[in-house]
Structures are given as C-alpha cells and as structure tokens.
Amino acid sequence: MRAKGWIVTLVVVGGIGMGIRSQAGCAHQPEPDQRLAAHLEDLCEIARTNIETPERGVKRLGAYLAKNLGSITGAFGSTIATIERVADDAKHDARARLARDRIHGPLITCQGDWERFAEAVQGSPKAVAMIERAGARLERTFDILLGKRSVRLRELPARLEQALELL
C-alpha cells in the first residue's frame, strides 16, 4: 500500500477512536445503544403517525434520516466498540446481550405500526415512487463512492484513496 493509503486508513481509524473517546468521556450522555434505540423509537413514531398519510411519512422519514443518519451509524459503531472494549468474555457477552435487548425493544414494540405503515406506502403509488427514487439515488451514491463492485476489507484503504483522488 502506498503512503497515501496508510494515511487515509490512519485518519479513518483515528477519527473513529477520537469519537469513541469523546463519547466515553461524557458520563451524562446515554450509552450508544440507548441512543440508537431512541432513534429507532423516533423512526417508529414517524411511521405510526403517518399510516393515514404515507407520502408525508416517507418525506418525514427521509428528512429524519438525512438529519440523523450520522448519529445513527455512529451510535451503532460506538455500540460495537463499547462491547469490544470489554475484556472479560462473560461480561463482553452480557454487554452484547444488553445492547441487543435495548436495540430490539423498539423494533419489537413498533412491529405492528411498521407493518401498517409499509402497507399504506405500498398502497400509495406516490409513496412507492418516492422510495424507489431515494433507493436509486442511494445506490448511485454508493457506486460513486465505492465503485460498482463489492469491497473486501483488505481493499478498503486503497478504495478510499481512489475515491479521494477523484474528488
């Protein structure tokens, strides 16, 4: 790997590490799995309140994700990092189970609302078109950022370097 590839890798890993440290230093802040669960509850509330208005619901979900996707993915990554920092295997597994329960709780509670919202969306050609357009745009974003073929972990630094050279 070229020096630039190593630098990109170090910046990415260092940024993640700094984010984890800054999260750990805030005792008053909820744990990352709790923050992720709160986002899932927010998404559920949007779906629940828009069963009768699926187009508005799709717009509100899109706006919420546009505003909070970084926080959501950060909370997920920080949850994994929190669990993996636990040295004792039994405590590690217990922490992973706690995170699973916290994350799955809102999903289980909201399952019926999500199903009703999904049915409402499927019954609305406008809402379906909005989702299809958003999915196509997201796919183009991934294709532009990462290329059209899948990326193996060992290729990630080189692929990030290639993507940055294109900018």
Order of alpha helices (4+ residues) and beta strands (2+ residues): alpha-alpha-alpha-alpha-alpha-alpha
